[in-house]
Amino acid sequence: MIRLMSFVAIALIVDIIFLGPLGIRVSNIPVRRVLIASLIVMSIVPTLVQRRAETWQIVFLLSAGLFLIVWGGIVPQLNGVSLNMSMAEVQPIVAILLILPFYQLFRYDGYEYYFKIIKWSMVPMATIVIMVWAASNLFGNIGVGLAMRSFYISMNDTDLGVYIGPMPDGTFRVMLINFIMFPLMLCYHNKDKTDFRWSAFYALAIFATGTRAFLGVGALIIGVSMLRKRPALAVPLLAIVSGVAFAYMGSMQQLRVFELSSELSSTSARYMQYFSLMQLFWQHPIFGAGLGANAIVIRSIDAPYSYELTYVALLAKIGIVGSCIVLTAIVVWSTRLMKATGKWANILTLIAAIFMMTSTNPYLINLVGMTILAFIIALGAMVDSQRNGQVDMIARDRTLA
């Protein structure tokens, strides 16, 4: 069973990295959803037969299931939300259950095994992103970027989750949801010592996805450098990467990187989304309107429940009670992880960077974002398990295979 899970997990990782937010379909069936569902189902049996020291997995499975039933089924139906819309938003959130199979695979194979697969998959993907960005922005050959956009859009009947095209500030942006993997790999390459080459490579890849996303790179560099005994090494690295970025932005006079007035004006999309979502929140403050609900302002006809203000939208949909549950889970997990590693500054910085990058775009609430989040949480769970002296029963695991 474990060997089959490993094969499916590798297929899922490669699919997410190369095919971005869309994935492929076979006989009109999304392959990615089949892979995720298969992993979750295969992990249930090993989860239920764990010894008592691993009961957190059963608690997590039951708690996550109850959360989805309440805010993905009961609350939306009480508030008249379309069942189709509720199920459409619940599906990507179900991917958080991938914590269970990822954790079991990390125990069996070690997380380094899967990071190596990610590494050699991310290198060509990041290279492609950088080359397309350079061809479009530095050499003015936007046809290269438009060809890449056509490739991804042709895989599905919607461009939700993909933005490859010119921006209002004059740049050409290459943004795929899977860019969240770039900061993860930046952390991986800096876990033992500062690696200037890999850091610059992934910093440039993040920058190519959009200037706002690049703002989180500085925080990530400082955070990952604190994994080591000499965190001061982050200073020259931060100076080099930031210097290159500001030099480029300074040379492009048409860029309005620091002009915030357009984002805060009464006619901006996010401004209207915010007040529309807050109006929805005040209508259902305690339990929210439910997953799948939308405010008066609709961002996308294809997915009316999707908003760029991720956490404001979640507040409106799950209310005060649901938000307190989610925040409590985050605080408990991050606290245990900080105690396990002793790297409290690094963990807080990583969380802040992820929050920064996902707060103003719907990067998180989709199959790719939730899969990556499950991967990160599973890593933390494994570290915490090692801290508590829980010895893996490899022989027992292999009997399940």
C-alpha positions in Angstrom: 0.0 0.0 0.0 2.8 2.4 0.9 4.6 1.8 -2.4 1.4 2.5 -4.3 0.8 5.7 -2.3 4.4 6.8 -3.1 3.8 6.3 -6.8 0.6 8.3 -6.7 2.2 11.1 -4.6 5.0 11.4 -7.1 2.6 11.6 -9.9 0.6 14.3 -8.1 3.7 16.4 -7.3 4.9 16.3 -11.0 1.4 17.1 -12.2 1.2 20.2 -10.0 4.6 21.5 -10.8 4.5 21.2 -14.6 0.8 21.7 -15.3 0.1 24.5 -12.8 -3.4 25.2 -11.6 -5.3 23.3 -14.4 -3.9 19.8 -14.8 -5.0 17.4 -17.5 -8.3 15.5 -18.1 -8.8 12.0 -19.4 -12.3 11.3 -20.7 -13.2 14.7 -19.2 -12.1 13.5 -15.7 -9.6 15.7 -13.9 -6.6 13.5 -13.2 -5.4 15.6 -10.3 -8.6 15.1 -8.4 -8.4 11.3 -8.9 -4.8 11.3 -7.6 -5.7 13.4 -4.5 -8.8 11.2 -3.8 -6.7 8.1 -4.2 -4.1 9.2 -1.7 -6.6 10.2 0.9 -8.6 7.0 0.6 -5.4 4.9 0.8 -4.2 6.7 3.9 -7.4 6.1 5.9 -6.6 2.4 6.7 -3.1 3.1 8.0 -4.5 6.0 10.0 -7.2 4.0 11.7 -4.7 1.2 12.7 -2.1 3.6 14.2 -1.1 3.0 17.8 -2.4 5.3 20.5 0.5 7.7 20.3 -0.6 8.6 16.8 -4.2 9.4 17.6 -3.7 13.0 16.4 -4.3 11.6 12.9 -7.7 10.2 13.8 -8.6 13.5 15.6 -7.5 15.5 12.6 -9.5 13.3 10.2 -12.6 13.5 12.2 -12.2 17.2 12.9 -11.6 18.1 9.3 -14.5 16.0 8.2 -16.8 17.7 10.7 -15.6 21.1 9.7 -16.4 20.4 6.0 -19.8 19.0 6.8 -20.8 22.0 8.9 -19.4 24.8 6.7 -19.6 23.0 3.4 -23.0 21.4 3.9 -25.2 22.5 6.8 -24.4 26.3 7.0 -24.6 26.9 3.3 -27.9 25.1 3.0 -29.4 27.1 5.9 -28.4 30.3 4.1 -29.7 29.3 0.7 -26.3 28.8 -1.0 -26.4 26.7 -4.1 -25.2 23.1 -3.4 -23.1 23.2 -6.6 -21.2 26.3 -5.5 -20.7 24.8 -2.0 -19.3 21.6 -3.4 -17.1 23.5 -5.9 -15.4 25.3 -3.0 -15.3 22.3 -0.7 -13.4 20.1 -3.2 -10.1 22.0 -3.0 -10.3 22.3 0.8 -10.6 18.5 1.0 -7.0 18.4 -0.2 -5.9 19.4 3.3 -6.5 15.8 4.2 -3.4 15.0 2.2 -1.6 15.7 5.4 -2.2 12.1 6.4 -0.7 10.3 3.3 2.2 12.8 3.1 3.0 12.2 6.8 2.9 8.5 6.4 5.1 8.7 3.3 7.6 10.9 5.1 7.9 8.4 7.9 8.5 5.6 5.5 10.8 7.1 2.8 12.0 10.3 4.5 11.1 13.8 3.3 14.4 14.2 1.5 13.3 11.6 -1.1 10.3 13.7 -2.1 12.2 17.0 -2.0 14.6 15.6 -4.5 11.8 14.8 -6.8 10.4 18.3 -6.3 13.9 19.8 -6.9 14.5 18.2 -10.2 10.9 19.0 -11.3 11.0 22.6 -10.2 14.3 23.5 -11.9 13.0 23.1 -15.4 9.7 24.7 -14.5 11.3 27.7 -12.8 13.7 28.0 -15.8 10.8 28.2 -18.2 9.1 30.9 -16.1 12.3 33.0 -16.0 12.9 32.6 -19.7 9.4 33.5 -20.7 9.5 36.5 -18.4 12.9 37.6 -19.8 11.8 37.2 -23.4 8.6 39.1 -22.8 9.9 41.9 -20.6 13.6 42.4 -21.5 13.4 41.5 -25.2 9.8 42.5 -25.9 8.9 39.2 -27.5 5.5 38.8 -25.8 4.6 36.1 -28.3 6.6 33.7 -26.2 4.5 34.5 -23.2 1.2 34.3 -25.1 2.2 30.9 -26.4 2.7 29.7 -22.9 -0.7 31.1 -21.9 -2.3 29.3 -24.8 -0.8 26.0 -23.8 -2.3 26.2 -20.3 -5.6 27.6 -21.3 -6.1 24.9 -23.9 -6.1 22.2 -21.2 -9.3 23.6 -19.7 -12.3 25.7 -20.5 -11.4 28.4 -18.0 -8.4 30.5 -17.3 -9.1 30.6 -13.6 -5.9 30.4 -11.7 -3.7 31.4 -14.6 -2.4 34.9 -15.4 0.1 35.1 -18.2 -0.1 38.4 -20.0 0.6 42.1 -19.9 0.0 44.1 -16.6 -1.2 47.6 -16.3 2.2 48.8 -15.1 3.8 47.7 -18.5 5.3 44.4 -17.4 4.5 40.9 -18.7 3.6 38.6 -15.8 4.0 34.8 -15.7 1.8 33.7 -12.8 0.8 30.2 -12.1 -0.6 29.0 -8.8 2.2 26.5 -8.4 4.7 29.4 -7.9 4.1 28.9 -4.2 6.5 26.0 -4.6 9.3 28.5 -5.4 9.6 29.8 -1.8 9.4 26.3 -0.5 12.4 25.3 -2.6 14.2 28.4 -1.5 13.8 27.3 2.1 15.0 23.8 1.2 18.2 25.0 -0.4 19.0 27.2 2.6 18.2 24.7 5.3 21.9 23.8 6.1 23.8 26.8 4.9 23.2 29.9 2.8 23.1 29.1 -0.9 23.4 32.2 -2.9 23.0 30.6 -6.3 19.8 28.7 -5.6 18.4 31.6 -3.6 19.0 34.0 -6.5 17.5 31.5 -8.9 14.3 31.0 -7.0 14.1 34.7 -6.0 14.1 35.6 -9.7 11.5 32.9 -10.4 9.2 34.4 -7.7 9.9 37.9 -9.1 8.8 36.8 -12.5 5.4 35.9 -11.1 4.7 39.4 -10.1 6.3 42.3 -8.1 3.9 41.9 -5.2 4.8 38.3 -4.8 8.5 39.3 -4.7 7.9 41.3 -1.6 7.7 38.1 0.4 11.1 36.9 -0.7 13.0 39.1 1.7 11.0 37.7 4.6 11.6 34.2 3.4 15.4 34.7 3.0 15.7 36.1 6.5 13.6 33.2 7.9 15.4 30.3 6.3 18.7 31.8 7.2 17.7 31.5 10.9 17.7 27.8 10.5 21.4 28.0 11.0 23.7 29.2 13.8 24.7 32.3 11.8 21.5 34.1 10.8 23.5 37.2 9.9 24.4 35.5 6.6 20.9 36.5 5.5 22.0 40.2 5.4 24.3 40.1 2.3 22.0 37.7 0.5 19.0 40.0 1.1 21.0 43.0 0.0 22.1 41.3 -3.3 18.7 40.1 -4.2 16.9 43.3 -3.2 19.5 45.4 -5.0 19.0 43.5 -8.3 15.2 43.9 -8.0 15.2 47.6 -7.2 17.8 48.3 -9.9 15.4 46.6 -12.4 12.3 48.4 -11.1 14.2 51.7 -11.1 15.2 51.3 -14.7 11.6 50.7 -15.8 10.0 54.1 -15.4 6.6 52.9 -16.4 6.5 50.6 -13.4 4.2 51.8 -10.6 5.4 49.3 -8.1 5.0 51.5 -5.0 1.9 53.4 -6.1 -0.7 52.2 -3.7 -3.4 54.7 -4.5 -4.8 52.6 -7.3 -5.2 49.6 -5.0 -6.9 51.8 -2.3 -9.1 53.9 -4.5 -12.9 53.6 -4.3 -13.0 52.2 -7.8 -10.4 49.4 -7.4 -11.6 45.8 -7.5 -10.2 44.8 -4.1 -11.7 47.9 -2.5 -15.2 46.9 -3.7 -14.6 43.2 -2.8 -13.7 44.1 0.7 -16.8 46.1 1.6 -19.0 43.6 -0.3 -17.5 40.7 1.7 -17.7 42.6 5.0 -21.4 43.3 4.3 -21.9 39.5 3.8 -20.0 38.9 7.1 -22.3 41.2 9.1 -25.3 39.4 7.7 -24.0 36.1 9.2 -21.3 37.0 11.7 -21.4 33.9 14.0 -21.2 31.0 11.6 -20.8 32.8 8.3 -22.6 32.3 5.1 -21.0 29.0 4.4 -18.5 27.8 1.8 -19.6 28.5 -1.8 -21.3 31.7 -0.8 -20.6 34.9 -2.6 -21.1 38.6 -1.8 -22.8 41.1 -4.0 -19.6 41.8 -5.9 -18.7 38.7 -8.0 -15.1 38.4 -9.1 -15.5 35.6 -11.6 -18.5 34.2 -13.4 -16.9 30.8 -13.5 -16.3 30.8 -9.8 -18.4 33.4 -8.0 -17.3 32.2 -4.6 -13.7 33.0 -5.4 -12.2 36.3 -4.1 -8.8 37.9 -4.2 -9.1 38.9 -0.5 -8.7 35.3 0.7 -8.9 35.8 4.5 -11.7 38.4 4.4 -13.7 36.0 2.2 -13.0 33.1 4.7 -14.2 35.3 7.5 -17.5 36.0 5.7 -18.0 32.3 4.8 -17.1 30.6 8.1 -17.8 33.4 10.5 -16.4 34.1 14.0 -16.8 30.5 15.2 -15.1 28.9 12.1 -12.3 31.5 12.1 -11.5 30.8 15.7 -11.3 27.1 15.0 -8.9 27.6 12.1 -6.8 30.1 14.0 -6.6 27.8 17.0 -5.4 24.9 14.8 -2.8 27.2 13.2 -1.5 28.5 16.6 -1.4 25.0 18.1 0.5 23.5 15.1 3.0 26.4 14.8 3.6 26.4 18.6 4.4 22.7 18.7 6.6 23.0 15.6 8.5 25.9 17.1 9.1 23.9 20.3 10.2 20.9 18.3 12.7 22.8 16.2 13.6 25.7 18.4 13.5 27.9 15.3 10.6 30.1 16.4 11.7 33.1 14.3 12.0 31.0 11.2 8.6 29.4 11.6 6.9 32.8 12.3 8.6 34.4 9.3 7.6 31.5 7.0 4.0 31.8 8.2 4.0 35.5 7.7 5.4 35.2 4.2 2.8 32.6 3.2 0.1 34.9 4.6 1.5 37.8 2.7 1.6 36.0 -0.6 -1.9 34.5 -0.3 -3.8 37.4 1.3 -4.7 39.4 -1.9 -5.0 36.6 -4.5 -6.9 33.3 -4.4 -3.7 31.3 -4.4 -4.6 29.2 -1.3 -8.1 28.0 -1.7 -7.5 25.7 -4.7 -6.2 22.2 -5.2 -2.6 23.3 -5.7 -2.5 25.7 -2.8 -4.1 23.2 -0.3 -1.9 20.4 -1.5 1.2 22.5 -0.9 -0.1 23.6 2.5 -0.8 19.9 3.4 2.8 19.1 2.4 4.2 21.8 4.7 2.0 20.8 7.6 2.9 17.2 7.2 6.6 18.1 7.5 5.9 19.9 10.7 3.9 17.0 12.1 6.8 14.7 11.3 9.3 17.0 13.1 7.0 17.2 16.1 6.6 13.4 16.1 10.4 13.0 16.2 10.6 15.4 19.1 8.2 13.3 21.1 10.4 10.3 20.6 7.9 8.4 18.6 9.9 5.6 16.8 8.5 4.6 13.5 7.3 1.0 13.2 8.8 0.5 9.7 8.2 -3.3 9.9 4.5 -2.7 10.6 4.3 -0.1 7.8 5.8 -2.5 5.3 3.2 -5.2 6.2 0.6 -2.6 5.0 2.5 -2.3 1.7 
